[in-house]
Amino acid sequence: MLSIEQTREVNELTALNQDVQDWHASHFPHEFKPFDPVSMDSAFRNILDQKDSFAFVAKLDNKPIGYILCFIKIRSENAFQYKKSIMLIDQIMVKSEHRNKGIGKNLVAEVEKLAKQLHISDLQLDFWEANKLAAHFFTNSGFKTFRIYMEKHII
Ligand SMILES: CC(C)(COP(=O)(O)OP(=O)(O)OC[C@H]1O[C@@H](n2cnc3c(N)ncnc32)[C@H](O)[C@@H]1OP(=O)(O)O)[C@@H](O)C(=O)NCCC(=O)NCCS
């Protein structure tokens, strides 16, 4: 049976994170470190200690198979822009053998539900341009490009 529950269990997130960290490390070796369970455990612990961080885990027959991690981000009002609160999806991952069954969409739906409860009207996220799977998934989940980051290597 599939269940999706909010979690603060660091161990579950660390174990699930390996695939996504390894993907980033193999595509962008100068930016991302190889997966290291000890430092990842401590990173998730620090993240989940913040009251504005939330994680949901998808479980199949009580075994973790995917997760989503999000934060509330508040931009204060300044001379240029109005105040805005957004729910930022920082990470999402479903184990490869369980993909294409709607689990990713269910995880995003949980974050949408939470954001609505907190009266936050917008979800945002970013992903690496090379991650075509993510582009396809997020577009099909209703996300639209609203800002573009560019870089130029000069050395
Ligand atoms: C991106 C990711 C989370 C998507 O998870 P997923 O569980 O495969 O996503 P879903 O199953 O909800 O949606 C994928 C497809 O399955 C389809 N689907 C939904 N319900 C379905 C069902 N019951 N049966 C079959 N297919 C279904 C969806 O329509 C969608 O297809 P489409 O996009 O071609 O229309 C997953 O591919 C992943 O973990 N990728 C690696 C990590 C990553 O890149 N994360 C993003 C950057 S941090």
The ligand as an SDF file (V2000), in Angstrom:
LIG
                    3D

 48 50  0  0  0  0  0  0  0  0999 V2000
   11.2530   13.7120  -11.4180 C   0  0  0  0  0  0  0  0  0  0  0  0
   10.7110   12.4880  -10.6570 C   0  0  0  0  0  0  0  0  0  0  0  0
   10.6190   12.8430   -9.1640 C   0  0  0  0  0  0  0  0  0  0  0  0
    9.3060   12.1450  -11.1570 C   0  0  0  0  0  0  0  0  0  0  0  0
    8.7680   11.1040  -10.3510 O   0  0  0  0  0  0  0  0  0  0  0  0
    7.6830   10.0320  -10.9070 P   0  0  0  0  0  0  0  0  0  0  0  0
    7.1370    9.3360   -9.7310 O   0  0  0  0  0  0  0  0  0  0  0  0
    8.2730    9.2190  -11.9850 O   0  0  0  0  0  0  0  0  0  0  0  0
    6.6060   11.0200  -11.5240 O   0  0  0  0  0  0  0  0  0  0  0  0
    5.1020   10.6540  -11.8960 P   0  0  0  0  0  0  0  0  0  0  0  0
    4.9350    9.1930  -12.0640 O   0  0  0  0  0  0  0  0  0  0  0  0
    4.2120   11.3380  -10.9280 O   0  0  0  0  0  0  0  0  0  0  0  0
    4.9410   11.3660  -13.2530 O   0  0  0  0  0  0  0  0  0  0  0  0
    5.7280   10.8860  -14.3170 C   0  0  0  0  0  0  0  0  0  0  0  0
    4.8200   10.3500  -15.3770 C   0  0  0  0  0  0  0  0  0  0  0  0
    4.0240    9.2480  -14.9240 O   0  0  0  0  0  0  0  0  0  0  0  0
    2.6730    9.4360  -15.3890 C   0  0  0  0  0  0  0  0  0  0  0  0
    1.7440    8.8120  -14.4550 N   0  0  0  0  0  0  0  0  0  0  0  0
    1.0800    9.4170  -13.4800 C   0  0  0  0  0  0  0  0  0  0  0  0
    0.2880    8.5180  -12.8480 N   0  0  0  0  0  0  0  0  0  0  0  0
    0.4910    7.3390  -13.4380 C   0  0  0  0  0  0  0  0  0  0  0  0
    0.0030    6.0310  -13.2150 C   0  0  0  0  0  0  0  0  0  0  0  0
   -0.9030    5.7910  -12.2440 N   0  0  0  0  0  0  0  0  0  0  0  0
    0.4660    5.0380  -13.9930 N   0  0  0  0  0  0  0  0  0  0  0  0
    1.3710    5.3030  -14.9640 C   0  0  0  0  0  0  0  0  0  0  0  0
    1.8830    6.5160  -15.2140 N   0  0  0  0  0  0  0  0  0  0  0  0
    1.4430    7.5260  -14.4650 C   0  0  0  0  0  0  0  0  0  0  0  0
    2.5310   10.9150  -15.3780 C   0  0  0  0  0  0  0  0  0  0  0  0
    1.4770   11.3080  -16.2410 O   0  0  0  0  0  0  0  0  0  0  0  0
    3.8410   11.3170  -15.9000 C   0  0  0  0  0  0  0  0  0  0  0  0
    3.8940   11.1000  -17.2760 O   0  0  0  0  0  0  0  0  0  0  0  0
    4.0880   12.2620  -18.2640 P   0  0  0  0  0  0  0  0  0  0  0  0
    5.0300   13.2240  -17.5590 O   0  0  0  0  0  0  0  0  0  0  0  0
    4.7080   11.6070  -19.4130 O   0  0  0  0  0  0  0  0  0  0  0  0
    2.7370   12.8060  -18.4840 O   0  0  0  0  0  0  0  0  0  0  0  0
   11.6140   11.2290  -10.8810 C   0  0  0  0  0  0  0  0  0  0  0  0
   11.7940   11.0470  -12.2490 O   0  0  0  0  0  0  0  0  0  0  0  0
   12.9800   11.3150  -10.2210 C   0  0  0  0  0  0  0  0  0  0  0  0
   13.1440   10.9620   -9.0370 O   0  0  0  0  0  0  0  0  0  0  0  0
   14.0070   11.8000  -10.9480 N   0  0  0  0  0  0  0  0  0  0  0  0
   15.3780   11.8530  -10.4100 C   0  0  0  0  0  0  0  0  0  0  0  0
   15.5390   12.9660   -9.3910 C   0  0  0  0  0  0  0  0  0  0  0  0
   15.3550   14.3240  -10.0270 C   0  0  0  0  0  0  0  0  0  0  0  0
   15.8170   14.5660  -11.1220 O   0  0  0  0  0  0  0  0  0  0  0  0
   14.6590   15.2430   -9.2820 N   0  0  0  0  0  0  0  0  0  0  0  0
   14.3770   16.5780   -9.7990 C   0  0  0  0  0  0  0  0  0  0  0  0
   15.4910   17.5420   -9.5730 C   0  0  0  0  0  0  0  0  0  0  0  0
   15.8810   17.7580   -7.8500 S   0  0  0  0  0  0  0  0  0  0  0  0
  1  2  1  0
  2  3  1  0
  2  4  1  0
  2 36  1  0
  4  5  1  0
  5  6  1  0
  6  7  2  0
  6  8  1  0
  6  9  1  0
  9 10  1  0
 10 11  2  0
 10 12  1  0
 10 13  1  0
 13 14  1  0
 14 15  1  0
 15 16  1  0
 15 30  1  0
 16 17  1  0
 17 18  1  0
 17 28  1  0
 18 19  1  0
 18 27  1  0
 19 20  2  0
 20 21  1  0
 21 22  1  0
 21 27  2  0
 22 23  1  0
 22 24  2  0
 24 25  1  0
 25 26  2  0
 26 27  1  0
 28 29  1  0
 28 30  1  0
 30 31  1  0
 31 32  1  0
 32 33  2  0
 32 34  1  0
 32 35  1  0
 36 37  1  0
 36 38  1  0
 38 39  2  0
 38 40  1  0
 40 41  1  0
 41 42  1  0
 42 43  1  0
 43 44  2  0
 43 45  1  0
 45 46  1  0
 46 47  1  0
 47 48  1  0
M  END
$$$$
